[in-house]
Amino acid sequence: MSLQNLIPSVIENRIGRRNFLCMAGAAVAIGLSFVFGDQEGELPYHIVNNSDHHISRDTLQRIADNSIPALRQYLDDLTQQYGTPSRITQSVNDLEEDQTLLESRVEANRLIQDVRPQLSDALNFWSSDRLAQPDVNYNVPLTADEVISSSKSSFALDNQIDVNVLGSVGILYLTTIELDYDGDIVDMYLNISDSGLGNSNRIHDVSQSEGSIKISSRRSPISWAIEGQDEFSLYETLPHEVLHNQISVWTEHHLSKYLTELASNVSVTDLESEFRSIETEFVLYEEILVDCISTAWLIDYSEREGLDLTPKFVVPETERMVEVVGRIGPQKLIEIYADKGPKHFYEEVVQKA
């Protein structure tokens, strides 16, 4: 039997979290410890993004972490017959949206009616003169043709948000794991479904014309999954994604300022690469701001309404930042982010919290 025959052609694996912005490419090198019988050793393990899509370093790390169980099933057999591979490389080749539709609108329409006053309460909780009020349009598709798929430009231009209410949402990452046996290569194809609570993807495009450089934004509709979710996640996800759209105006504003500064710096040889690097940082800082405010709102709301909800924290900084929201208020945090910028917000508020 050949090495390749020991491995199925495609293995499905699932991981779960909230999906957000997949924007910046990266390569991650990881040292993984495997146990082969009584022998324990560390193998060089690398994961790279070979797709045309930008994927955050954090997402690549989670893909690698969640590939290990499927990979481990076959390494013992391979090792017994062929020895330990000298190198393991996992490549993300492509990604696809992974979603399921609802079979009926009845439950979704009931939930939408419940959520409208809650979203209004959330918008009031973090209401600020730095944020525009959104016009939210709910869509419950039962067929693929009914899904709103067209992108919108920056939230600053129309303040409109489309929401597709779905059964489940996620992203399917199509990956190849390459096992190197001293030049004898064995490929293992692994599809990883990153299931989430909802997503609000946004892409920043950089253009240059007649000496002028600018960025433009494309927003996909919010995808909101309502099946199989715990109550806290179910009700926090939509306000969370709406706030992302509101805050995005300021992220784009500061990205534009940074891009202008980069363009004037003659020592910058790769403008796109430099921009994507800071874009990755700003996206993370936006996520921290949005998550701490939306989580603080639902904790406050559940206490006022007598609900027994257990908080879920999307990013590690959220738990301590929720305390900051309670101490100085969401409006002050939004003001700092809008006026001083994402980097100042992170360095002077988050890191000192």
C-alpha positions in Angstrom: 0.0 0.0 0.0 1.3 3.4 -0.9 1.6 6.3 1.6 -1.1 8.2 -0.3 -3.6 5.4 -0.1 -3.5 5.5 3.7 -5.2 8.9 3.7 -8.8 9.7 2.5 -8.9 12.3 -0.3 -11.0 14.8 1.6 -11.6 15.0 5.4 -14.3 17.3 6.8 -13.6 19.0 10.1 -15.6 21.7 11.9 -14.7 24.5 14.2 -16.9 27.2 15.7 -16.8 30.9 16.6 -18.1 34.2 15.4 -16.9 35.0 11.9 -15.7 38.5 11.3 -13.4 40.2 8.9 -10.9 38.1 6.9 -8.7 40.7 5.5 -4.9 40.2 5.8 -2.8 37.3 4.6 -0.1 35.7 6.7 2.0 32.6 7.2 2.2 30.9 10.5 5.0 28.5 11.5 4.1 26.3 14.4 6.0 23.7 16.4 3.6 20.8 17.1 4.3 18.0 19.6 3.0 14.6 18.5 3.2 11.3 20.3 4.1 8.2 18.2 3.9 5.1 20.4 6.3 5.8 23.3 8.2 8.4 21.3 7.4 12.1 21.7 8.9 14.7 19.4 8.2 18.1 17.9 7.6 18.4 14.1 8.1 21.6 12.1 4.5 22.5 11.0 3.8 25.5 8.8 0.5 26.9 7.5 0.3 29.4 4.7 -2.4 31.2 2.8 -2.2 30.4 -1.0 -5.7 31.6 -1.8 -6.6 34.9 -3.4 -8.5 35.9 -0.2 -7.0 37.8 2.7 -7.0 35.6 5.9 -6.1 36.9 9.3 -3.2 35.3 11.2 -5.6 34.4 14.0 -7.8 32.5 11.6 -4.8 30.6 10.1 -3.8 29.7 13.7 -7.3 28.3 14.4 -7.3 26.3 11.2 -4.0 24.8 12.1 -5.1 24.0 15.7 -8.3 22.3 14.5 -6.5 20.3 11.8 -4.4 18.4 14.3 -7.1 15.9 15.4 -7.8 14.8 11.8 -4.1 14.7 11.1 -3.2 12.8 14.2 -5.5 9.9 13.2 -3.3 9.0 10.3 0.2 10.0 11.5 0.6 6.9 13.8 -0.1 4.5 10.9 2.2 6.4 8.6 4.9 6.6 11.2 4.9 2.9 11.9 5.3 2.1 8.2 7.3 5.0 6.8 8.8 6.9 9.8 8.2 10.4 10.9 7.7 13.1 8.2 10.5 15.7 8.2 8.1 18.6 7.6 4.4 19.2 7.5 3.0 22.2 5.5 -0.7 23.1 5.4 -1.9 25.4 2.7 -5.3 27.3 2.5 -6.1 27.0 -1.2 -9.5 28.6 -1.3 -12.5 29.5 0.8 -16.3 29.4 0.3 -19.2 30.7 2.2 -20.8 27.9 4.1 -24.5 28.5 5.1 -27.8 26.8 5.4 -31.3 28.3 4.8 -34.3 28.1 7.0 -37.2 25.9 6.0 -39.9 28.3 7.3 -40.2 32.0 8.0 -42.4 31.6 11.0 -39.7 31.3 13.7 -37.5 33.9 12.0 -40.3 36.5 11.8 -41.2 35.9 15.5 -37.5 36.4 16.4 -37.2 39.5 14.3 -40.2 41.0 16.2 -38.5 40.2 19.5 -35.1 41.6 18.3 -36.4 45.0 17.0 -36.9 46.5 20.5 -33.7 44.9 21.7 -31.7 46.4 18.8 -33.3 49.8 19.6 -32.3 49.4 23.2 -28.7 48.6 22.1 -28.5 51.5 19.7 -29.7 53.8 22.6 -27.1 52.3 24.9 -24.2 53.3 22.7 -25.8 56.2 21.0 -23.2 58.9 20.2 -22.9 61.9 18.0 -20.0 60.1 16.3 -22.3 57.3 15.0 -25.1 57.4 12.4 -28.3 55.6 13.1 -28.7 52.6 10.8 -31.7 51.7 8.6 -31.9 47.9 9.0 -33.6 45.7 6.4 -34.4 42.1 7.4 -34.5 39.3 4.8 -35.5 35.7 5.4 -34.6 33.7 2.3 -35.9 30.2 1.8 -34.2 29.8 -1.5 -30.7 30.7 -2.8 -32.2 33.2 -5.2 -33.8 35.1 -2.2 -30.4 35.6 -0.4 -29.3 39.3 -0.7 -25.7 38.9 -1.9 -24.9 42.3 -3.4 -22.3 44.4 -1.6 -22.8 48.0 -0.4 -20.3 50.7 -0.3 -19.3 52.4 2.9 -21.9 52.7 5.7 -21.1 56.5 5.7 -22.8 56.9 2.3 -26.3 55.4 3.0 -26.5 54.1 6.6 -28.3 51.1 5.3 -27.7 47.5 6.5 -29.2 44.4 4.9 -29.5 41.3 7.2 -30.0 37.8 5.8 -31.6 35.7 8.5 -30.2 32.1 8.1 -30.1 28.7 9.7 -26.3 28.6 10.0 -23.4 30.6 8.6 -19.7 30.0 8.3 -16.7 29.8 6.0 -15.4 26.6 4.4 -11.6 26.6 4.1 -10.3 24.2 1.5 -6.8 23.1 2.6 -4.0 20.7 1.6 -1.7 19.2 4.2 1.6 18.2 2.7 3.6 15.5 4.5 7.3 15.5 3.4 9.1 12.1 3.8 12.6 13.3 2.6 11.2 14.4 -0.7 8.4 11.8 -1.0 5.4 14.0 -0.7 2.0 12.9 0.6 -1.0 15.2 0.2 -3.9 15.2 2.6 -7.0 17.3 1.7 -8.8 18.8 4.6 -12.0 20.9 4.4 -12.6 23.0 7.6 -16.0 24.6 8.2 -15.6 27.5 10.5 -19.1 27.9 11.7 -20.1 31.1 13.4 -23.0 33.1 14.8 -23.0 35.7 12.1 -20.7 37.7 9.9 -20.3 41.2 8.5 -17.5 41.0 6.1 -15.9 44.1 4.7 -13.2 44.6 2.1 -11.0 47.7 1.7 -9.8 48.4 -1.8 -6.8 50.6 -2.5 -6.7 52.6 -5.7 -4.3 55.1 -7.2 -5.1 57.5 -10.0 -3.2 60.6 -11.3 -1.1 60.8 -8.1 -4.1 60.4 -5.8 -4.4 57.4 -3.5 -7.7 56.5 -1.8 -9.4 53.5 -0.2 -13.0 52.4 -0.8 -15.1 49.9 1.2 -17.4 47.1 0.2 -19.7 45.6 2.8 -21.5 42.3 2.5 -25.0 42.0 4.1 -25.0 40.7 7.7 -25.5 37.0 7.9 -27.3 36.1 11.1 -27.6 32.5 12.2 -30.5 31.7 14.4 -30.5 27.9 14.7 -28.7 26.0 17.5 -27.4 29.1 19.3 -27.3 29.8 23.0 -29.6 32.7 24.0 -26.8 35.1 24.8 -25.1 34.7 21.4 -28.5 34.7 19.6 -29.4 38.1 20.9 -26.0 39.7 21.0 -24.8 38.8 17.5 -27.1 41.1 15.5 -26.4 44.3 17.6 -22.7 43.4 17.5 -22.7 43.3 13.7 -24.8 46.4 13.4 -22.3 48.3 15.6 -19.5 47.0 13.4 -21.1 48.8 10.5 -21.5 52.0 12.5 -17.9 51.9 13.8 -16.5 51.0 10.3 -16.8 54.6 9.2 -14.1 55.6 11.7 -11.9 52.6 10.9 -12.0 53.6 7.3 -11.3 57.3 8.1 -8.2 56.4 10.0 -7.1 53.9 7.4 -7.4 56.6 4.8 -5.3 59.0 6.9 -2.7 56.3 7.4 -2.6 55.5 3.7 -2.0 59.1 2.8 0.9 59.2 5.3 2.4 56.0 3.8 2.1 57.4 0.3 4.2 60.5 1.2 6.9 58.3 2.7 9.5 57.7 0.0 11.1 54.9 1.9 8.0 52.8 1.6 8.6 50.5 -1.3 5.5 48.2 -1.0 2.6 50.4 -0.2 0.0 47.6 -0.5 1.9 45.4 2.0 2.4 48.1 4.5 -1.2 49.1 4.3 -2.5 45.5 4.7 -0.3 45.2 7.8 -1.9 48.2 9.6 -5.3 47.2 8.3 -5.0 43.9 10.1 -4.2 45.8 13.4 -7.1 48.2 13.0 -9.6 45.4 12.3 -8.5 43.7 15.5 -8.9 47.0 17.5 -12.3 47.5 16.0 -13.3 44.0 17.0 -12.2 44.7 20.6 -14.2 47.9 20.7 -17.4 46.4 19.2 -17.2 43.3 21.3 -16.8 45.0 24.7 -19.6 47.5 24.0 -22.1 45.0 22.6 -21.3 42.5 25.4 -21.6 45.2 28.1 -25.0 46.2 26.6 -26.4 42.7 26.7 -25.2 42.2 30.3 -26.9 45.4 31.3 -30.0 44.6 29.3 -30.3 41.1 30.8 -30.0 42.5 34.3 -32.7 45.1 33.7 -35.0 42.5 32.1 -34.3 39.8 34.7 -32.8 37.4 32.1 -30.3 34.7 33.1 -27.7 35.0 30.3 -24.1 33.9 30.4 -21.7 36.3 28.6 -19.5 35.0 25.8 -16.3 36.9 25.0 -15.1 36.8 21.3 -11.7 38.2 22.0 -9.5 37.9 25.1 -9.5 41.6 25.9 -13.3 41.8 26.1 -13.8 40.7 29.7 -11.7 43.4 31.2 -12.8 46.0 28.7 -16.5 45.4 29.7 -15.5 46.8 33.1 -14.1 49.9 31.3 -17.4 50.4 29.5 -19.2 50.3 32.8 -16.8 52.8 34.3 -16.5 55.5 31.6 -19.4 54.6 29.3 -19.5 53.4 25.7 -19.8 57.0 24.4 -16.4 57.9 25.8 -14.8 54.8 24.2 -16.4 55.6 20.8 -15.2 59.2 21.1 -11.6 58.1 21.7 -11.7 55.6 18.8 -13.2 58.1 16.4 -11.1 61.2 17.4 -7.8 59.6 18.3 -7.8 56.5 16.1 -7.8 52.7 16.6 -4.1 52.6 17.5 -4.5 55.2 20.3 -7.6 53.4 21.5 -5.6 50.1 21.8 -2.4 51.5 23.3 -3.9 54.0 25.7 -7.1 52.3 26.7 -7.1 48.5 26.1 -3.5 47.8 27.1 -3.8 49.9 30.2 -7.2 48.5 31.3 
